[in-house]
């Protein structure tokens, strides 16, 4: 009997993280039949779209084993709790730190799952070939031999280069001047400080948290990044040539071309409407799993869309209540008090408003001629794949977000 090798994948919760890692796992399974694959899943805070995708994985026919980790034990209260901001305020002021702390609290369950669910239930001829972990899971370096652990980076090579350079930048940085420029080896040109991601300026733990992750990137056996050299030639070359980081493997584009990750209840209605539109006539407005606007901004977008005179498909989701850390929710077809009065009636013959949209299906449709996007990396790769131009509206995560900036 041939020896089997077990690969364990650990995606972070969030559509932008889990979809590309699962697609990479599928690729390994299809190309290397000697691998058995287990995916460890953490129950998310509350994103319903993520829940639907994860549930669909469990009934897929890929032959993967999915292990749902139990909730972690509550963490002890921090010392001097009277000096700490309320938990909800901590989440809002530093979502990166909150997210990282949440995942680190699962470290015990990850170790237990590998020992008791992966190795003990596998045949005696099976060996652990490696762990592929999301970059938010850097604490797992303590669970397994570093020689077995690969880091999975779901964003692009340029941002990976920024992260790898953070420890060096940190030792050189004295004053955070918004008018200065910074040189990152993975960027072809110096970058104005004013356009760097917001977490670099977060004084509530966000910067320190990402810096600590970056310091541990170098301890992995290798880094797998969802890009390709033809797209980011300068960035990929700088990473491959670097002597200060582990080997970097550009394996992209990793995409959910079947559209399973973004299959909302309006899918059939959306496709039917697009089938009735002329080729390349419809701009698609969609802002990712965390993208949403309040009523004033929605009203401005609606006014612009109406005045443009163009057809449109607009994915709208309601933002969480102010001061509450939750993901946006679908409107369920009820846009009263959210869209301007009479907007849907006036636009019924040239536009469509929907909730969670099957993005890859929409972008690949002949009727779609443009994409107004939040610039999430998955969205960028999908639009490039089908050749749809992007109107960029950077909002969050590795993109600039001015409203989150704290100088």
C-alpha positions as CSV (number, residue, x, y, z in Angstrom):
1,X,0.0,0.0,0.0
2,X,1.3,3.4,-1.0
3,X,1.8,5.9,1.9
4,X,-0.7,8.7,1.9
5,X,0.2,12.3,3.0
6,X,-2.2,14.4,4.9
7,X,-2.4,18.1,4.3
8,X,-4.3,20.2,6.8
9,X,-5.6,23.6,5.8
10,X,-6.6,26.3,8.2
11,X,-8.4,29.3,6.6
12,X,-9.4,32.3,8.6
13,X,-13.1,33.1,8.7
14,X,-14.1,35.6,6.1
15,X,-15.0,35.2,2.4
16,X,-11.8,36.8,1.1
17,X,-9.7,34.2,3.0
18,X,-11.5,30.9,2.9
19,X,-12.6,30.9,-0.8
20,X,-9.1,31.2,-2.2
21,X,-7.6,28.6,0.3
22,X,-10.3,26.1,-0.5
23,X,-9.7,26.6,-4.2
24,X,-6.0,26.0,-3.6
25,X,-6.8,22.8,-1.6
26,X,-8.9,21.6,-4.6
27,X,-6.0,22.2,-6.9
28,X,-3.7,20.1,-4.7
29,X,-6.2,17.3,-4.5
30,X,-6.7,17.2,-8.3
31,X,-3.1,17.3,-9.1
32,X,-1.6,15.2,-6.4
33,X,-3.7,12.1,-5.7
34,X,-1.4,11.0,-2.8
35,X,-2.7,13.8,-0.6
36,X,-5.6,13.5,1.8
37,X,-7.0,16.9,2.8
38,X,-8.5,18.1,6.0
39,X,-9.9,21.6,6.4
40,X,-10.3,23.0,9.9
41,X,-13.1,25.5,10.2
42,X,-13.7,28.1,12.8
43,X,-17.3,29.2,13.5
44,X,-17.5,32.9,12.4
45,X,-18.9,35.7,14.4
46,X,-22.0,36.2,12.4
47,X,-21.5,36.5,8.6
48,X,-24.5,34.7,7.0
49,X,-22.9,34.5,3.6
50,X,-19.8,32.8,5.0
51,X,-22.1,30.3,6.9
52,X,-23.9,29.4,3.7
53,X,-20.6,28.8,1.9
54,X,-19.2,26.7,4.7
55,X,-22.3,24.6,4.8
56,X,-22.1,24.0,1.1
57,X,-18.5,22.7,1.6
58,X,-19.6,19.9,3.9
59,X,-21.9,18.4,1.3
60,X,-19.6,18.9,-1.7
61,X,-18.1,15.8,-3.5
62,X,-14.4,16.9,-3.3
63,X,-13.5,14.1,-0.8
64,X,-12.2,16.6,1.7
65,X,-12.7,16.1,5.4
66,X,-14.1,19.2,7.2
67,X,-13.6,19.5,11.0
68,X,-15.6,22.2,12.7
69,X,-13.7,23.4,15.7
70,X,-15.7,23.9,19.0
71,X,-15.9,27.4,20.5
72,X,-12.8,28.3,22.6
73,X,-13.0,28.7,26.3
74,X,-13.6,32.3,27.5
75,X,-10.4,34.2,28.0
76,X,-9.7,35.5,31.5
77,X,-10.4,39.2,32.0
78,X,-7.5,41.5,31.4
79,X,-5.8,43.1,34.4
80,X,-7.2,46.4,35.6
81,X,-10.4,46.1,33.6
82,X,-11.5,49.6,34.7
83,X,-8.7,51.0,32.5
84,X,-9.8,49.0,29.4
85,X,-12.3,50.2,26.8
86,X,-15.5,48.3,26.6
87,X,-15.2,45.1,24.5
88,X,-17.4,46.5,21.7
89,X,-15.3,49.6,21.5
90,X,-12.2,47.5,21.3
91,X,-13.7,45.6,18.4
92,X,-14.5,48.8,16.6
93,X,-11.2,50.6,17.2
94,X,-9.0,47.6,16.3
95,X,-10.8,44.9,14.3
96,X,-7.5,43.4,13.2
97,X,-6.4,42.8,16.8
98,X,-9.8,41.5,17.8
99,X,-9.8,39.1,14.8
100,X,-6.3,37.9,15.7
101,X,-7.1,37.4,19.4
102,X,-10.2,35.5,18.4
103,X,-8.3,33.1,16.2
104,X,-5.4,32.7,18.6
105,X,-7.9,31.5,21.3
106,X,-8.5,28.5,19.0
107,X,-4.9,27.3,19.2
108,X,-5.7,24.5,21.7
109,X,-8.5,23.2,19.6
110,X,-6.4,23.3,16.5
111,X,-3.7,21.2,18.2
112,X,-6.4,18.8,19.5
113,X,-8.0,18.5,16.0
114,X,-4.7,17.6,14.4
115,X,-3.9,15.0,17.0
116,X,-7.3,13.5,17.6
117,X,-9.2,14.1,14.3
118,X,-6.5,14.0,11.7
119,X,-3.7,11.8,12.7
120,X,-5.5,9.3,15.0
121,X,-8.3,8.7,12.5
122,X,-6.0,8.3,9.5
123,X,-4.5,4.9,8.4
124,X,-1.2,4.0,9.9
125,X,0.4,4.6,6.6
126,X,-0.6,8.3,6.5
127,X,1.8,11.0,7.6
128,X,1.3,14.7,8.2
129,X,2.8,16.3,5.1
130,X,2.2,19.9,6.1
131,X,-0.1,22.6,7.5
132,X,-1.3,25.4,5.2
133,X,-2.4,28.2,7.5
134,X,-3.8,31.7,6.9
135,X,-1.5,34.5,7.8
136,X,-3.8,35.4,10.7
137,X,-2.9,32.0,12.2
138,X,0.8,32.7,12.7
139,X,0.6,31.5,16.4
140,X,0.2,27.9,15.0
141,X,3.9,27.9,14.4
142,X,4.0,26.7,18.0
143,X,1.7,23.7,17.2
144,X,3.7,21.9,14.5
145,X,7.2,21.7,13.3
146,X,8.0,24.9,11.4
147,X,9.4,22.7,8.6
148,X,5.9,21.5,8.0
149,X,4.1,24.8,8.1
150,X,3.3,26.9,5.0
151,X,1.7,30.4,5.2
152,X,-1.2,31.1,2.9
153,X,-1.5,34.7,1.9
154,X,-4.9,35.4,0.2
155,X,-4.0,38.9,-1.0
156,X,-1.4,40.0,-3.6
157,X,2.4,40.0,-3.7
158,X,2.7,43.7,-3.3
159,X,0.9,43.6,0.0
160,X,2.8,40.5,1.1
161,X,6.0,42.5,0.5
162,X,4.6,45.3,2.6
163,X,4.0,42.9,5.5
164,X,7.4,41.3,5.2
165,X,9.0,44.7,5.3
166,X,7.1,45.9,8.4
167,X,9.6,44.7,11.0
168,X,12.4,46.5,9.1
169,X,10.3,49.6,8.7
170,X,9.4,49.5,12.4
171,X,13.0,49.7,13.5
172,X,13.7,52.7,11.1
173,X,10.5,54.6,11.7
174,X,10.6,57.6,14.1
175,X,7.7,59.9,13.2
176,X,4.6,59.0,11.3
177,X,4.4,61.8,8.8
178,X,1.4,61.7,6.5
179,X,3.3,63.8,3.9
180,X,6.3,61.5,3.7
181,X,6.9,58.6,1.3
182,X,7.8,55.0,2.1
183,X,9.8,52.6,-0.1
184,X,8.7,48.9,0.0
185,X,10.9,46.5,-2.0
186,X,7.7,44.9,-3.5
187,X,6.5,48.3,-4.9
188,X,8.0,49.7,-8.1
189,X,7.8,53.3,-6.8
190,X,7.9,55.0,-3.4
191,X,4.4,55.1,-1.8
192,X,2.9,58.2,-0.2
193,X,2.3,57.5,3.5
194,X,-1.2,59.0,3.1
195,X,-2.3,56.0,0.9
196,X,-1.0,53.2,3.1
197,X,-3.5,50.7,4.7
198,X,-5.2,52.1,7.8
199,X,-3.9,49.4,10.2
200,X,-0.4,51.0,9.9
201,X,-1.7,53.9,11.8
202,X,-4.0,52.1,14.3
203,X,-2.9,53.0,17.8
204,X,-5.4,50.6,19.5
205,X,-3.5,47.4,18.8
206,X,-4.1,47.0,15.1
207,X,-0.6,48.0,14.0
208,X,1.2,46.0,16.8
209,X,-0.9,43.0,16.0
210,X,-0.1,43.0,12.2
211,X,3.6,43.7,13.0
212,X,3.7,40.7,15.3
213,X,2.2,38.5,12.5
214,X,4.7,39.9,10.0
215,X,7.6,39.0,12.3
216,X,6.5,35.3,12.3
217,X,6.1,35.1,8.5
218,X,9.8,34.3,8.3
219,X,9.5,31.2,10.5
220,X,7.4,29.3,8.0
221,X,8.7,26.8,5.5
222,X,7.3,28.8,2.6
223,X,4.6,31.4,1.7
224,X,1.9,30.6,-0.8
225,X,0.4,33.8,-2.3
226,X,-2.7,34.1,-4.5
227,X,-1.1,36.0,-7.5
228,X,0.9,35.4,-10.7
229,X,4.1,37.0,-11.9
230,X,2.5,38.4,-15.1
231,X,0.2,40.5,-12.9
232,X,2.7,41.6,-10.3
233,X,6.1,41.1,-11.9
234,X,8.0,43.6,-9.8
235,X,6.5,42.4,-6.5
236,X,6.9,38.7,-7.3
237,X,10.5,39.2,-8.4
238,X,11.3,41.1,-5.2
239,X,9.9,38.3,-3.0
240,X,11.5,35.5,-5.0
241,X,14.9,37.3,-4.9
242,X,14.7,38.2,-1.2
243,X,17.2,36.5,1.1
244,X,15.2,37.7,4.2
245,X,12.0,35.7,3.7
246,X,11.2,32.0,3.2
247,X,10.5,30.8,-0.3
248,X,7.5,32.4,-1.9
249,X,5.2,30.5,-4.3
250,X,2.9,32.5,-6.6
251,X,0.0,30.0,-7.2
252,X,-2.8,32.3,-8.5
253,X,-5.2,33.2,-9.7
254,X,-7.3,31.1,-7.2
255,X,-10.9,31.8,-8.0
256,X,-14.4,30.3,-7.3
257,X,-15.3,30.3,-11.0
258,X,-18.4,28.2,-10.3
259,X,-19.7,31.0,-8.2
260,X,-20.6,28.8,-5.3
261,X,-19.3,31.2,-2.7
262,X,-21.6,34.0,-3.7
263,X,-24.8,32.3,-4.6
264,X,-27.5,34.5,-3.2
265,X,-31.2,33.8,-3.3
266,X,-31.6,36.3,-6.2
267,X,-29.3,34.3,-8.5
268,X,-31.8,33.1,-11.1
269,X,-33.6,36.4,-11.2
270,X,-30.3,38.3,-11.6
271,X,-29.1,36.1,-14.5
272,X,-32.5,36.3,-16.2
273,X,-32.4,40.1,-16.0
274,X,-28.9,40.2,-17.4
275,X,-29.9,37.9,-20.3
276,X,-32.3,40.5,-21.4
277,X,-29.7,43.4,-21.6
278,X,-27.5,44.3,-24.5
279,X,-23.8,43.2,-24.5
280,X,-21.4,45.3,-22.3
281,X,-24.2,47.7,-21.3
282,X,-24.5,47.1,-17.5
283,X,-22.1,48.4,-14.8
284,X,-22.1,46.2,-11.8
285,X,-21.8,47.9,-8.4
286,X,-20.7,45.5,-5.6
287,X,-18.6,46.2,-2.5
288,X,-17.7,42.8,-0.9
289,X,-18.8,41.0,2.2
290,X,-18.0,43.9,4.4
291,X,-19.0,46.8,2.1
292,X,-22.1,48.9,2.9
293,X,-23.2,52.5,3.1
294,X,-25.6,54.4,5.2
295,X,-28.7,56.0,3.8
296,X,-27.1,59.4,2.9
297,X,-24.4,57.7,0.8
298,X,-26.9,55.3,-0.7
299,X,-29.0,58.3,-1.8
300,X,-25.9,60.0,-3.4
301,X,-25.1,56.8,-5.3
302,X,-28.7,56.4,-6.4
303,X,-28.8,60.0,-7.7
304,X,-25.6,59.4,-9.6
305,X,-26.8,56.1,-11.1
306,X,-30.1,57.7,-12.1
307,X,-28.5,60.8,-13.7
308,X,-26.0,58.6,-15.6
309,X,-28.8,57.2,-17.8
310,X,-27.1,53.8,-18.0
311,X,-28.4,50.4,-17.1
312,X,-27.0,49.0,-13.8
313,X,-27.0,46.1,-11.4
314,X,-26.4,47.2,-7.8
315,X,-25.8,44.9,-4.9
316,X,-27.0,46.7,-1.8
317,X,-26.6,45.5,1.8
318,X,-27.6,47.3,5.0
319,X,-24.8,48.4,7.3
320,X,-24.9,47.3,11.0
321,X,-26.2,49.8,13.6
322,X,-23.7,52.5,14.4
323,X,-21.3,51.5,17.1
324,X,-21.9,47.8,16.6
325,X,-19.4,45.4,15.0
326,X,-21.4,43.2,12.7
327,X,-21.4,42.4,9.0
328,X,-23.8,44.0,6.6
329,X,-27.1,42.2,6.0
330,X,-29.3,41.8,2.9
331,X,-32.3,44.0,2.7
332,X,-34.5,41.0,1.8
333,X,-36.1,43.0,-1.0
334,X,-37.2,45.8,1.4
335,X,-35.6,49.0,0.5
336,X,-38.2,51.4,2.0
337,X,-36.5,54.2,3.8
338,X,-33.1,53.2,2.5
339,X,-33.3,54.1,-1.2
340,X,-34.7,57.5,-2.3
341,X,-38.5,57.5,-2.6
342,X,-39.6,56.4,-6.0
343,X,-36.1,55.3,-7.2
344,X,-37.0,51.7,-7.8
345,X,-40.2,52.7,-9.8
346,X,-38.2,55.1,-11.9
347,X,-35.4,52.6,-12.6
348,X,-37.5,49.4,-13.1
349,X,-36.9,49.4,-16.9
350,X,-33.2,50.0,-16.9
351,X,-31.7,48.8,-13.6
352,X,-31.8,46.1,-11.0
353,X,-31.1,46.3,-7.2
354,X,-30.3,43.0,-5.4
355,X,-28.7,41.7,-2.2
356,X,-25.9,39.2,-2.1
357,X,-24.9,38.6,-5.8
358,X,-23.2,35.7,-7.5
359,X,-20.2,37.9,-8.4
360,X,-18.2,35.6,-10.7
361,X,-21.4,34.7,-12.6
362,X,-22.3,38.3,-13.0
363,X,-18.8,39.5,-14.0
364,X,-18.6,36.7,-16.6
365,X,-22.0,37.6,-18.2
366,X,-21.8,39.2,-21.6
367,X,-24.1,42.1,-20.5
368,X,-21.7,43.4,-17.9
369,X,-19.3,46.0,-19.1
370,X,-17.9,47.5,-16.0
371,X,-17.4,46.8,-12.3
372,X,-17.6,49.4,-9.4
373,X,-15.6,47.6,-6.7
374,X,-14.2,47.9,-3.2
375,X,-10.9,46.4,-4.7
376,X,-10.9,43.3,-2.6
377,X,-8.2,40.9,-4.0
378,X,-10.7,38.2,-5.0
379,X,-12.8,40.8,-6.8
380,X,-9.7,42.2,-8.7
381,X,-8.7,38.7,-9.9
382,X,-12.2,37.9,-11.0
383,X,-12.6,41.0,-13.0
384,X,-9.2,40.6,-14.6
385,X,-10.0,37.0,-15.5
386,X,-13.1,38.0,-17.5
387,X,-11.7,41.2,-18.8
388,X,-14.1,43.6,-17.1
389,X,-12.7,47.1,-16.3
390,X,-12.9,48.3,-12.7
391,X,-13.9,51.6,-11.2
392,X,-12.0,51.5,-8.0
393,X,-13.5,52.5,-4.6
394,X,-11.1,51.2,-2.0
395,X,-12.7,50.8,1.4
396,X,-11.3,48.4,4.0
397,X,-8.8,45.6,4.9
398,X,-5.5,46.0,3.0
399,X,-7.0,48.9,1.1
400,X,-7.0,52.5,2.2
401,X,-9.8,53.5,4.5
402,X,-9.6,57.1,5.6
403,X,-12.5,56.9,8.1
404,X,-10.6,54.3,10.1
405,X,-7.3,56.3,10.2
406,X,-6.0,57.4,13.6
407,X,-2.9,59.6,13.3
